[in-house]
Amino acid sequence: MSKIHGQATIRIDGQVFETEDDAELMVGGQKNTGRMIGKKFNHSQTTIPSQVTCKVPVDASVSLRKLQELADVEIIFESDIGTSYIIRGAVQENDLSLTGGDSGGIVELLFKGEPAEEMK
């Protein structure tokens, strides 16, 4: 039986952030768009940014202001299956909102940056 991806560790400029298990990586890079022109199929390519979405807990050691303003950072997305991706020049784009209650105490970060590179 092979193990498949389940959890990720997120590093932002080397600092490990505890995240919920639903961290998501979109690698970015070349995106193909195809369409028919007459009876012939054609395609074009565009470069799209990578994207990392993760949820982090907020305690007294976390500055929402600093998280919201993160820019030009390096993100490493490490999967529990041993693969890692690095994203350079990333910026945090979400407007951060902190709530309480049973599902509170968590903020969702959304980073976009250069296309992710697989680390060997």
C-alpha positions as CSV (number, residue, x, y, z in Angstrom):
1,M,0.0,0.0,0.0
2,S,1.3,3.5,-0.9
3,K,0.9,6.4,1.4
4,I,-0.8,9.5,-0.1
5,H,-0.6,13.1,1.0
6,G,-2.4,13.9,4.2
7,Q,-0.8,16.7,6.1
8,A,1.7,19.5,5.3
9,T,4.2,21.6,7.3
10,I,4.3,25.2,6.2
11,R,7.5,27.2,6.7
12,I,7.5,31.0,6.1
13,D,11.0,32.4,5.9
14,G,12.2,29.4,7.8
15,Q,9.7,29.7,10.7
16,V,7.4,26.6,11.1
17,F,3.7,27.4,11.4
18,E,1.4,24.9,12.9
19,T,-1.5,24.5,10.5
20,E,-4.8,22.6,10.3
21,D,-4.7,19.5,8.1
22,D,-6.4,21.1,5.1
23,A,-3.4,23.1,3.9
24,E,-3.5,23.4,0.1
25,L,-0.9,24.0,-2.6
26,M,-1.5,25.0,-6.2
27,V,1.9,24.8,-7.9
28,G,1.3,27.5,-10.6
29,G,3.4,27.6,-13.7
30,Q,2.3,27.0,-17.2
31,K,-1.5,26.7,-17.7
32,N,-2.8,25.5,-21.0
33,T,-6.0,26.9,-22.5
34,G,-7.5,25.1,-25.5
35,R,-10.2,26.0,-27.9
36,M,-11.6,25.1,-31.3
37,I,-11.1,27.5,-34.1
38,G,-13.1,26.2,-37.0
39,K,-12.3,22.5,-37.1
40,K,-8.9,22.8,-35.6
41,F,-8.0,22.6,-31.9
42,N,-5.5,25.3,-30.7
43,H,-4.0,26.1,-27.4
44,S,-2.2,28.9,-25.7
45,Q,-0.1,29.0,-22.5
46,T,0.0,31.5,-19.7
47,T,2.0,31.6,-16.5
48,I,0.0,31.6,-13.3
49,P,1.2,32.1,-9.7
50,S,1.5,29.4,-7.2
51,Q,-0.9,29.5,-4.2
52,V,-0.8,28.2,-0.6
53,T,-3.8,28.3,1.6
54,C,-3.5,27.3,5.2
55,K,-5.2,27.9,8.6
56,V,-3.1,28.9,11.6
57,P,-4.1,29.2,15.3
58,V,-3.8,32.6,16.9
59,D,-2.5,32.9,20.4
60,A,-0.7,35.7,22.3
61,S,2.5,35.1,20.3
62,V,0.9,35.8,16.9
63,S,0.6,39.3,15.4
64,L,-2.3,39.5,13.0
65,R,-0.8,42.7,11.6
66,K,2.5,41.0,10.8
67,L,0.7,38.0,9.2
68,Q,-1.5,40.2,7.1
69,E,1.4,42.3,5.8
70,L,3.8,39.4,4.9
71,A,5.4,40.2,1.6
72,D,8.4,38.9,-0.4
73,V,8.6,35.8,1.8
74,E,9.8,32.3,1.0
75,I,7.2,29.5,1.6
76,I,8.2,25.9,1.9
77,F,5.3,23.4,1.6
78,E,6.4,20.0,3.0
79,S,4.1,17.1,2.5
80,D,4.0,14.1,4.9
81,I,4.9,11.9,1.9
82,G,8.3,13.4,1.7
83,T,7.8,15.9,-1.2
84,S,8.6,19.6,-0.7
85,Y,7.9,22.7,-2.8
86,I,9.4,26.2,-2.5
87,I,7.7,29.4,-3.5
88,R,9.7,32.6,-3.7
89,G,8.5,36.2,-3.6
90,A,5.2,35.2,-1.9
91,V,2.8,37.7,-0.5
92,Q,-0.1,37.1,1.9
93,E,-3.4,38.3,0.2
94,N,-6.2,37.5,2.7
95,D,-7.9,40.2,4.8
96,L,-7.4,38.5,8.2
97,S,-10.4,38.2,10.5
98,L,-10.3,36.6,14.0
99,T,-13.4,35.1,15.5
100,G,-14.1,33.3,18.7
101,G,-16.4,30.4,19.6
102,D,-16.1,26.7,18.8
103,S,-14.5,27.3,15.4
104,G,-12.6,30.5,16.3
105,G,-9.1,31.3,17.1
106,I,-7.9,30.4,13.6
107,V,-7.1,32.7,10.6
108,E,-6.8,31.6,7.0
109,L,-3.7,32.7,5.2
110,L,-3.5,32.9,1.4
111,F,-0.1,33.2,-0.2
112,K,0.6,33.8,-3.9
113,G,4.0,33.9,-5.4
114,E,6.3,32.6,-8.2
115,P,5.5,29.2,-9.6
116,A,6.4,26.5,-7.0
117,E,9.6,24.5,-7.6
118,E,9.9,20.9,-6.4
119,M,12.8,20.5,-4.0
120,K,14.9,17.4,-4.5
